[in-house]
């Protein structure tokens, strides 16, 4: 009986201590200006988690122009732990612990990109959607939470979020101790030609020819395939007013090689000349979905397309190779994959790309670039260099979705761990 009472008292004391610790932490959050916080389900192995609304100026150079609230998610592990700030490139709908925070046993702040998801101003003025303003958002968050977390800081992001990690380091080189961008493209121009070169050399000659032959066959079978695509689109409730339906179909076929390599699909699964129209349509949709070129998806990614067209660069589709196969799209120019909102005129400004690429070429310390060797976006990854104290990982056979620390070879994992330990002056127990 005494043992039972002692155990019960111990549990109650532990619960009271946990509540007291959470209350103390929330007292710190209350002290931060411009931050509204709501407690959410605590992430596994963390002490507390919160959804944040952080007041941000539309224009960090002139706060009088108005503000918006930026969504972020905070998971608290300990004041003595490193802090990982995830620089999203798009929307963040929930709280998920990234593998880097887990790897480091770190606090995590996951930041939705401005002008995506719920991080929207009342009036959407694209003049304030640029990387200078987006990274200033991150800097403001870093300053705010630096009052709580005084240890080492690491930034990371995936894909467009990985590119944001690199731009964040460019604009604010002292904000973080280490940057770990995953599968992050840094283009050189509005239509980066390296992507085309990659698609002409990746994989085997046989696989690339099978891809091309499939594109030609399905375009040639449009009279049989288009009704199937229309039936699918009706079921998926996809509307086509930004593009005509036939334009969307041709874009879907032209996008297919890019998506095929981006997510490492199986060359052996490409339908051959014996495949029916239904088999070809089903296969194409499993890799390059026509819904991606429908109105809803174009609206969802509107801010992304604007950024790509205005300063980040992107890619187009080489149509000259399909002369005689295309009906809706032109053969005399490469249509761009930047489907900007309302088809507005956007003038590309390449100065930031020039400046950032020149900065990277000089060598940047404490950067770990993680890429998949067969990922299409590795074509515009930051190239390897002996300048600066940095590490590159072009993971063999890995793509946009699985080029991750957990999938590294033993040698890669050891090299990554040694670099992080050296840069952060910590010991990682994996």
FIDO-339356 format. One record per residue (C-alpha): residue number from 1; x negated, y, z; chain; residue in three letters. Coordinates in steps of 0.05 Angstrom, whole numbers, always signed. Last residue first. Layout:
N
<NUM, <X, Y, Z>, "A", "Ala">
...
% end
This chain:
430
<430, <-447, +163, -672>, "A", "Unk">
<429, <-483, +200, -616>, "A", "Unk">
<428, <-505, +266, -645>, "A", "Unk">
<427, <-561, +303, -610>, "A", "Unk">
<426, <-561, +378, -613>, "A", "Unk">
<425, <-607, +434, -637>, "A", "Unk">
<424, <-555, +457, -688>, "A", "Unk">
<423, <-600, +458, -749>, "A", "Unk">
<422, <-643, +398, -729>, "A", "Unk">
<421, <-584, +355, -707>, "A", "Unk">
<420, <-546, +373, -771>, "A", "Unk">
<419, <-606, +356, -814>, "A", "Unk">
<418, <-619, +290, -778>, "A", "Unk">
<417, <-546, +270, -784>, "A", "Unk">
<416, <-544, +284, -859>, "A", "Unk">
<415, <-608, +245, -872>, "A", "Unk">
<414, <-584, +186, -830>, "A", "Unk">
<413, <-516, +186, -865>, "A", "Unk">
<412, <-548, +190, -933>, "A", "Unk">
<411, <-595, +132, -918>, "A", "Unk">
<410, <-539, +89, -890>, "A", "Unk">
<409, <-496, +104, -950>, "A", "Unk">
<408, <-443, +156, -943>, "A", "Unk">
<407, <-369, +138, -941>, "A", "Unk">
<406, <-354, +165, -871>, "A", "Unk">
<405, <-389, +230, -889>, "A", "Unk">
<404, <-341, +243, -947>, "A", "Unk">
<403, <-341, +239, -1022>, "A", "Unk">
<402, <-275, +202, -1022>, "A", "Unk">
<401, <-223, +247, -1055>, "A", "Unk">
<400, <-264, +287, -1104>, "A", "Unk">
<399, <-303, +226, -1128>, "A", "Unk">
<398, <-354, +174, -1104>, "A", "Unk">
<397, <-392, +125, -1149>, "A", "Unk">
<396, <-459, +152, -1125>, "A", "Unk">
<395, <-454, +207, -1073>, "A", "Unk">
<394, <-486, +271, -1097>, "A", "Unk">
<393, <-511, +293, -1028>, "A", "Unk">
<392, <-552, +356, -1023>, "A", "Unk">
<391, <-589, +382, -962>, "A", "Unk">
<390, <-614, +452, -946>, "A", "Unk">
<389, <-675, +486, -916>, "A", "Unk">
<388, <-688, +536, -971>, "A", "Unk">
<387, <-716, +528, -1041>, "A", "Unk">
<386, <-726, +457, -1064>, "A", "Unk">
<385, <-663, +461, -1106>, "A", "Unk">
<384, <-603, +418, -1123>, "A", "Unk">
<383, <-549, +450, -1164>, "A", "Unk">
<382, <-488, +482, -1129>, "A", "Unk">
<381, <-430, +442, -1157>, "A", "Unk">
<380, <-403, +462, -1225>, "A", "Unk">
<379, <-406, +393, -1258>, "A", "Unk">
<378, <-391, +362, -1191>, "A", "Unk">
<377, <-320, +385, -1204>, "A", "Unk">
<376, <-309, +327, -1251>, "A", "Unk">
<375, <-322, +279, -1194>, "A", "Unk">
<374, <-368, +221, -1216>, "A", "Unk">
<373, <-426, +239, -1170>, "A", "Unk">
<372, <-382, +258, -1112>, "A", "Unk">
<371, <-407, +319, -1074>, "A", "Unk">
<370, <-429, +339, -1004>, "A", "Unk">
<369, <-471, +403, -999>, "A", "Unk">
<368, <-505, +411, -931>, "A", "Unk">
<367, <-527, +484, -920>, "A", "Unk">
<366, <-574, +504, -864>, "A", "Unk">
<365, <-617, +552, -905>, "A", "Unk">
<364, <-598, +586, -970>, "A", "Unk">
<363, <-645, +583, -1030>, "A", "Unk">
<362, <-661, +638, -1080>, "A", "Unk">
<361, <-615, +603, -1131>, "A", "Unk">
<360, <-557, +610, -1083>, "A", "Unk">
<359, <-562, +686, -1081>, "A", "Unk">
<358, <-566, +690, -1157>, "A", "Unk">
<357, <-504, +645, -1161>, "A", "Unk">
<356, <-468, +689, -1111>, "A", "Unk">
<355, <-485, +754, -1148>, "A", "Unk">
<354, <-467, +728, -1217>, "A", "Unk">
<353, <-402, +697, -1192>, "A", "Unk">
<352, <-385, +763, -1156>, "A", "Unk">
<351, <-396, +803, -1220>, "A", "Unk">
<350, <-352, +760, -1265>, "A", "Unk">
<349, <-291, +805, -1264>, "A", "Unk">
<348, <-235, +772, -1304>, "A", "Unk">
<347, <-178, +817, -1325>, "A", "Unk">
<346, <-109, +790, -1308>, "A", "Unk">
<345, <-49, +803, -1352>, "A", "Unk">
<344, <+12, +774, -1318>, "A", "Unk">
<343, <+40, +707, -1341>, "A", "Unk">
<342, <+93, +715, -1287>, "A", "Unk">
<341, <+44, +685, -1237>, "A", "Unk">
<340, <-22, +662, -1269>, "A", "Unk">
<339, <-26, +595, -1303>, "A", "Unk">
<338, <-102, +588, -1303>, "A", "Unk">
<337, <-115, +524, -1342>, "A", "Unk">
<336, <-137, +563, -1403>, "A", "Unk">
<335, <-117, +547, -1474>, "A", "Unk">
<334, <-180, +535, -1515>, "A", "Unk">
<333, <-174, +569, -1583>, "A", "Unk">
<332, <-163, +550, -1656>, "A", "Unk">
<331, <-125, +486, -1643>, "A", "Unk">
<330, <-63, +519, -1613>, "A", "Unk">
<329, <-14, +484, -1567>, "A", "Unk">
<328, <+57, +462, -1586>, "A", "Unk">
<327, <+44, +412, -1641>, "A", "Unk">
<326, <-22, +378, -1623>, "A", "Unk">
<325, <-46, +314, -1657>, "A", "Unk">
<324, <-69, +341, -1723>, "A", "Unk">
<323, <-128, +376, -1692>, "A", "Unk">
<322, <-144, +341, -1627>, "A", "Unk">
<321, <-218, +357, -1621>, "A", "Unk">
<320, <-204, +431, -1631>, "A", "Unk">
<319, <-161, +430, -1568>, "A", "Unk">
<318, <-216, +436, -1516>, "A", "Unk">
<317, <-176, +452, -1453>, "A", "Unk">
<316, <-194, +508, -1406>, "A", "Unk">
<315, <-234, +515, -1341>, "A", "Unk">
<314, <-240, +556, -1278>, "A", "Unk">
<313, <-271, +622, -1257>, "A", "Unk">
<312, <-272, +650, -1187>, "A", "Unk">
<311, <-259, +724, -1202>, "A", "Unk">
<310, <-193, +743, -1234>, "A", "Unk">
<309, <-169, +681, -1270>, "A", "Unk">
<308, <-188, +633, -1214>, "A", "Unk">
<307, <-160, +679, -1161>, "A", "Unk">
<306, <-95, +686, -1199>, "A", "Unk">
<305, <-89, +611, -1210>, "A", "Unk">
<304, <-99, +598, -1136>, "A", "Unk">
<303, <-47, +650, -1117>, "A", "Unk">
<302, <+3, +618, -1165>, "A", "Unk">
<301, <-8, +547, -1139>, "A", "Unk">
<300, <+62, +537, -1112>, "A", "Unk">
<299, <+93, +575, -1170>, "A", "Unk">
<298, <+57, +531, -1221>, "A", "Unk">
<297, <+79, +470, -1181>, "A", "Unk">
<296, <+152, +493, -1182>, "A", "Unk">
<295, <+154, +513, -1255>, "A", "Unk">
<294, <+128, +449, -1285>, "A", "Unk">
<293, <+56, +437, -1307>, "A", "Unk">
<292, <+39, +393, -1247>, "A", "Unk">
<291, <+105, +358, -1259>, "A", "Unk">
<290, <+73, +328, -1323>, "A", "Unk">
<289, <+32, +283, -1276>, "A", "Unk">
<288, <-39, +267, -1298>, "A", "Unk">
<287, <-62, +201, -1266>, "A", "Unk">
<286, <+1, +160, -1251>, "A", "Unk">
<285, <+39, +200, -1304>, "A", "Unk">
<284, <-8, +176, -1358>, "A", "Unk">
<283, <+2, +103, -1338>, "A", "Unk">
<282, <+78, +107, -1338>, "A", "Unk">
<281, <+78, +142, -1405>, "A", "Unk">
<280, <+31, +91, -1436>, "A", "Unk">
<279, <+71, +31, -1409>, "A", "Unk">
<278, <+137, +61, -1433>, "A", "Unk">
<277, <+108, +76, -1502>, "A", "Unk">
<276, <+85, +4, -1506>, "A", "Unk">
<275, <+13, -18, -1498>, "A", "Unk">
<274, <-19, -60, -1553>, "A", "Unk">
<273, <-68, -5, -1572>, "A", "Unk">
<272, <-101, -9, -1503>, "A", "Unk">
<271, <-77, +18, -1437>, "A", "Unk">
<270, <-133, +45, -1392>, "A", "Unk">
<269, <-138, +0, -1330>, "A", "Unk">
<268, <-209, -23, -1343>, "A", "Unk">
<267, <-236, +48, -1338>, "A", "Unk">
<266, <-211, +51, -1266>, "A", "Unk">
<265, <-197, +119, -1237>, "A", "Unk">
<264, <-248, +161, -1200>, "A", "Unk">
<263, <-207, +218, -1173>, "A", "Unk">
<262, <-238, +276, -1211>, "A", "Unk">
<261, <-257, +227, -1267>, "A", "Unk">
<260, <-186, +212, -1289>, "A", "Unk">
<259, <-161, +282, -1271>, "A", "Unk">
<258, <-207, +315, -1320>, "A", "Unk">
<257, <-195, +262, -1373>, "A", "Unk">
<256, <-118, +269, -1366>, "A", "Unk">
<255, <-114, +345, -1369>, "A", "Unk">
<254, <-107, +344, -1445>, "A", "Unk">
<253, <-50, +294, -1441>, "A", "Unk">
<252, <-13, +334, -1388>, "A", "Unk">
<251, <-25, +399, -1426>, "A", "Unk">
<250, <+7, +366, -1487>, "A", "Unk">
<249, <+68, +346, -1447>, "A", "Unk">
<248, <+73, +415, -1414>, "A", "Unk">
<247, <+70, +448, -1483>, "A", "Unk">
<246, <+125, +401, -1507>, "A", "Unk">
<245, <+169, +419, -1448>, "A", "Unk">
<244, <+159, +493, -1459>, "A", "Unk">
<243, <+115, +526, -1408>, "A", "Unk">
<242, <+136, +577, -1356>, "A", "Unk">
<241, <+208, +553, -1367>, "A", "Unk">
<240, <+201, +479, -1352>, "A", "Unk">
<239, <+241, +452, -1294>, "A", "Unk">
<238, <+223, +389, -1254>, "A", "Unk">
<237, <+280, +355, -1217>, "A", "Unk">
<236, <+239, +290, -1208>, "A", "Unk">
<235, <+296, +250, -1240>, "A", "Unk">
<234, <+302, +301, -1296>, "A", "Unk">
<233, <+227, +301, -1306>, "A", "Unk">
<232, <+225, +225, -1312>, "A", "Unk">
<231, <+281, +226, -1365>, "A", "Unk">
<230, <+243, +281, -1402>, "A", "Unk">
<229, <+178, +242, -1400>, "A", "Unk">
<228, <+214, +180, -1427>, "A", "Unk">
<227, <+246, +222, -1483>, "A", "Unk">
<226, <+177, +250, -1499>, "A", "Unk">
<225, <+143, +182, -1505>, "A", "Unk">
<224, <+179, +153, -1566>, "A", "Unk">
<223, <+174, +215, -1610>, "A", "Unk">
<222, <+106, +231, -1579>, "A", "Unk">
<221, <+73, +167, -1602>, "A", "Unk">
<220, <+16, +203, -1638>, "A", "Unk">
<219, <+2, +242, -1574>, "A", "Unk">
<218, <+1, +176, -1536>, "A", "Unk">
<217, <-47, +144, -1585>, "A", "Unk">
<216, <-95, +203, -1589>, "A", "Unk">
<215, <-101, +209, -1514>, "A", "Unk">
<214, <-111, +134, -1507>, "A", "Unk">
<213, <-167, +137, -1559>, "A", "Unk">
<212, <-202, +192, -1522>, "A", "Unk">
<211, <-200, +155, -1455>, "A", "Unk">
<210, <-223, +90, -1489>, "A", "Unk">
<209, <-280, +128, -1521>, "A", "Unk">
<208, <-302, +156, -1453>, "A", "Unk">
<207, <-299, +86, -1424>, "A", "Unk">
<206, <-341, +56, -1480>, "A", "Unk">
<205, <-394, +110, -1477>, "A", "Unk">
<204, <-401, +95, -1403>, "A", "Unk">
<203, <-388, +143, -1345>, "A", "Unk">
<202, <-398, +218, -1348>, "A", "Unk">
<201, <-430, +247, -1411>, "A", "Unk">
<200, <-377, +283, -1452>, "A", "Unk">
<199, <-335, +301, -1391>, "A", "Unk">
<198, <-396, +332, -1359>, "A", "Unk">
<197, <-412, +375, -1420>, "A", "Unk">
<196, <-340, +401, -1419>, "A", "Unk">
<195, <-346, +419, -1346>, "A", "Unk">
<194, <-412, +454, -1357>, "A", "Unk">
<193, <-377, +502, -1405>, "A", "Unk">
<192, <-347, +542, -1347>, "A", "Unk">
<191, <-287, +581, -1372>, "A", "Unk">
<190, <-283, +644, -1329>, "A", "Unk">
<189, <-357, +642, -1318>, "A", "Unk">
<188, <-411, +614, -1272>, "A", "Unk">
<187, <-369, +568, -1229>, "A", "Unk">
<186, <-382, +549, -1157>, "A", "Unk">
<185, <-345, +484, -1147>, "A", "Unk">
<184, <-342, +453, -1077>, "A", "Unk">
<183, <-337, +378, -1069>, "A", "Unk">
<182, <-348, +387, -994>, "A", "Unk">
<181, <-380, +450, -965>, "A", "Unk">
<180, <-418, +440, -899>, "A", "Unk">
<179, <-443, +507, -872>, "A", "Unk">
<178, <-488, +513, -810>, "A", "Unk">
<177, <-502, +567, -758>, "A", "Unk">
<176, <-441, +609, -772>, "A", "Unk">
<175, <-424, +683, -773>, "A", "Unk">
<174, <-494, +708, -791>, "A", "Unk">
<173, <-489, +702, -867>, "A", "Unk">
<172, <-423, +739, -872>, "A", "Unk">
<171, <-409, +754, -945>, "A", "Unk">
<170, <-449, +696, -974>, "A", "Unk">
<169, <-431, +648, -918>, "A", "Unk">
<168, <-358, +661, -930>, "A", "Unk">
<167, <-369, +651, -1004>, "A", "Unk">
<166, <-398, +582, -991>, "A", "Unk">
<165, <-342, +562, -944>, "A", "Unk">
<164, <-291, +589, -994>, "A", "Unk">
<163, <-322, +541, -1046>, "A", "Unk">
<162, <-309, +485, -997>, "A", "Unk">
<161, <-237, +508, -989>, "A", "Unk">
<160, <-231, +506, -1065>, "A", "Unk">
<159, <-254, +434, -1059>, "A", "Unk">
<158, <-260, +417, -984>, "A", "Unk">
<157, <-280, +463, -928>, "A", "Unk">
<156, <-332, +472, -874>, "A", "Unk">
<155, <-359, +524, -827>, "A", "Unk">
<154, <-402, +509, -766>, "A", "Unk">
<153, <-409, +550, -703>, "A", "Unk">
<152, <-457, +538, -645>, "A", "Unk">
<151, <-438, +560, -575>, "A", "Unk">
<150, <-401, +621, -549>, "A", "Unk">
<149, <-331, +596, -559>, "A", "Unk">
<148, <-282, +640, -522>, "A", "Unk">
<147, <-303, +711, -543>, "A", "Unk">
<146, <-327, +681, -609>, "A", "Unk">
<145, <-254, +667, -620>, "A", "Unk">
<144, <-238, +739, -640>, "A", "Unk">
<143, <-302, +752, -679>, "A", "Unk">
<142, <-296, +687, -718>, "A", "Unk">
<141, <-223, +702, -733>, "A", "Unk">
<140, <-242, +771, -760>, "A", "Unk">
<139, <-298, +739, -801>, "A", "Unk">
<138, <-248, +689, -831>, "A", "Unk">
<137, <-201, +745, -852>, "A", "Unk">
<136, <-262, +783, -880>, "A", "Unk">
<135, <-275, +720, -922>, "A", "Unk">
<134, <-206, +727, -954>, "A", "Unk">
<133, <-215, +802, -965>, "A", "Unk">
<132, <-281, +796, -1002>, "A", "Unk">
<131, <-256, +733, -1036>, "A", "Unk">
<130, <-198, +767, -1070>, "A", "Unk">
<129, <-123, +772, -1060>, "A", "Unk">
<128, <-112, +845, -1040>, "A", "Unk">
<127, <-97, +869, -1111>, "A", "Unk">
<126, <-49, +810, -1115>, "A", "Unk">
<125, <+4, +850, -1079>, "A", "Unk">
<124, <+56, +802, -1050>, "A", "Unk">
<123, <+105, +843, -1009>, "A", "Unk">
<122, <+125, +817, -941>, "A", "Unk">
<121, <+54, +791, -932>, "A", "Unk">
<120, <+41, +716, -936>, "A", "Unk">
<119, <+2, +668, -893>, "A", "Unk">
<118, <+62, +620, -889>, "A", "Unk">
<117, <+38, +578, -947>, "A", "Unk">
<116, <-15, +615, -988>, "A", "Unk">
<115, <-29, +689, -994>, "A", "Unk">
<114, <-89, +686, -946>, "A", "Unk">
<113, <-120, +617, -939>, "A", "Unk">
<112, <-96, +573, -881>, "A", "Unk">
<111, <-148, +568, -826>, "A", "Unk">
<110, <-165, +506, -787>, "A", "Unk">
<109, <-200, +522, -721>, "A", "Unk">
<108, <-234, +461, -690>, "A", "Unk">
<107, <-270, +449, -625>, "A", "Unk">
<106, <-327, +399, -636>, "A", "Unk">
<105, <-343, +327, -622>, "A", "Unk">
<104, <-393, +333, -678>, "A", "Unk">
<103, <-367, +276, -722>, "A", "Unk">
<102, <-295, +291, -703>, "A", "Unk">
<101, <-304, +363, -722>, "A", "Unk">
<100, <-336, +340, -787>, "A", "Unk">
<99, <-282, +288, -801>, "A", "Unk">
<98, <-227, +339, -800>, "A", "Unk">
<97, <-175, +339, -745>, "A", "Unk">
<96, <-106, +352, -774>, "A", "Unk">
<95, <-57, +405, -751>, "A", "Unk">
<94, <-1, +418, -800>, "A", "Unk">
<93, <+21, +454, -863>, "A", "Unk">
<92, <-45, +483, -887>, "A", "Unk">
<91, <-37, +519, -954>, "A", "Unk">
<90, <-95, +533, -1002>, "A", "Unk">
<89, <-170, +543, -1001>, "A", "Unk">
<88, <-178, +524, -929>, "A", "Unk">
<87, <-239, +548, -891>, "A", "Unk">
<86, <-245, +499, -833>, "A", "Unk">
<85, <-279, +531, -773>, "A", "Unk">
<84, <-318, +481, -732>, "A", "Unk">
<83, <-337, +500, -661>, "A", "Unk">
<82, <-394, +469, -622>, "A", "Unk">
<81, <-378, +443, -552>, "A", "Unk">
<80, <-393, +476, -485>, "A", "Unk">
<79, <-325, +510, -481>, "A", "Unk">
<78, <-290, +444, -491>, "A", "Unk">
<77, <-244, +404, -536>, "A", "Unk">
<76, <-194, +456, -560>, "A", "Unk">
<75, <-154, +445, -625>, "A", "Unk">
<74, <-134, +508, -660>, "A", "Unk">
<73, <-89, +512, -721>, "A", "Unk">
<72, <-85, +573, -766>, "A", "Unk">
<71, <-31, +616, -798>, "A", "Unk">
<70, <-46, +686, -821>, "A", "Unk">
<69, <+1, +742, -803>, "A", "Unk">
<68, <+6, +801, -850>, "A", "Unk">
<67, <-18, +873, -848>, "A", "Unk">
<66, <-8, +943, -876>, "A", "Unk">
<65, <-44, +994, -918>, "A", "Unk">
<64, <-68, +1031, -856>, "A", "Unk">
<63, <-119, +976, -844>, "A", "Unk">
<62, <-165, +1007, -898>, "A", "Unk">
<61, <-229, +968, -910>, "A", "Unk">
<60, <-198, +903, -885>, "A", "Unk">
<59, <-143, +911, -935>, "A", "Unk">
<58, <-81, +870, -922>, "A", "Unk">
<57, <-101, +874, -849>, "A", "Unk">
<56, <-96, +809, -810>, "A", "Unk">
<55, <-54, +791, -749>, "A", "Unk">
<54, <-67, +719, -729>, "A", "Unk">
<53, <-10, +670, -721>, "A", "Unk">
<52, <-37, +608, -686>, "A", "Unk">
<51, <-11, +538, -678>, "A", "Unk">
<50, <-41, +507, -616>, "A", "Unk">
<49, <-75, +444, -592>, "A", "Unk">
<48, <-99, +423, -523>, "A", "Unk">
<47, <-151, +378, -489>, "A", "Unk">
<46, <-173, +339, -550>, "A", "Unk">
<45, <-185, +264, -559>, "A", "Unk">
<44, <-124, +257, -604>, "A", "Unk">
<43, <-94, +324, -625>, "A", "Unk">
<42, <-47, +356, -574>, "A", "Unk">
<41, <+23, +364, -599>, "A", "Unk">
<40, <+36, +439, -607>, "A", "Unk">
<39, <+28, +500, -562>, "A", "Unk">
<38, <+46, +565, -595>, "A", "Unk">
<37, <-2, +623, -603>, "A", "Unk">
<36, <+3, +695, -625>, "A", "Unk">
<35, <-64, +729, -637>, "A", "Unk">
<34, <-77, +802, -655>, "A", "Unk">
<33, <-114, +817, -591>, "A", "Unk">
<32, <-145, +759, -552>, "A", "Unk">
<31, <-134, +761, -477>, "A", "Unk">
<30, <-74, +715, -480>, "A", "Unk">
<29, <-118, +662, -512>, "A", "Unk">
<28, <-165, +664, -451>, "A", "Unk">
<27, <-106, +656, -404>, "A", "Unk">
<26, <-85, +597, -447>, "A", "Unk">
<25, <-151, +564, -430>, "A", "Unk">
<24, <-140, +575, -356>, "A", "Unk">
<23, <-70, +546, -361>, "A", "Unk">
<22, <-97, +485, -399>, "A", "Unk">
<21, <-149, +474, -344>, "A", "Unk">
<20, <-95, +480, -290>, "A", "Unk">
<19, <-51, +431, -326>, "A", "Unk">
<18, <-109, +382, -332>, "A", "Unk">
<17, <-126, +391, -258>, "A", "Unk">
<16, <-54, +379, -238>, "A", "Unk">
<15, <-52, +316, -279>, "A", "Unk">
<14, <-117, +291, -247>, "A", "Unk">
<13, <-91, +307, -177>, "A", "Unk">
<12, <-27, +269, -193>, "A", "Unk">
<11, <-67, +209, -217>, "A", "Unk">
<10, <-112, +210, -156>, "A", "Unk">
<9, <-52, +216, -110>, "A", "Unk">
<8, <-20, +156, -143>, "A", "Unk">
<7, <-84, +115, -138>, "A", "Unk">
<6, <-91, +132, -64>, "A", "Unk">
<5, <-18, +114, -51>, "A", "Unk">
<4, <-27, +47, -86>, "A", "Unk">
<3, <-91, +32, -48>, "A", "Unk">
<2, <-56, +48, +17>, "A", "Unk">
<1, <+0, +0, +0>, "A", "Unk">
% end
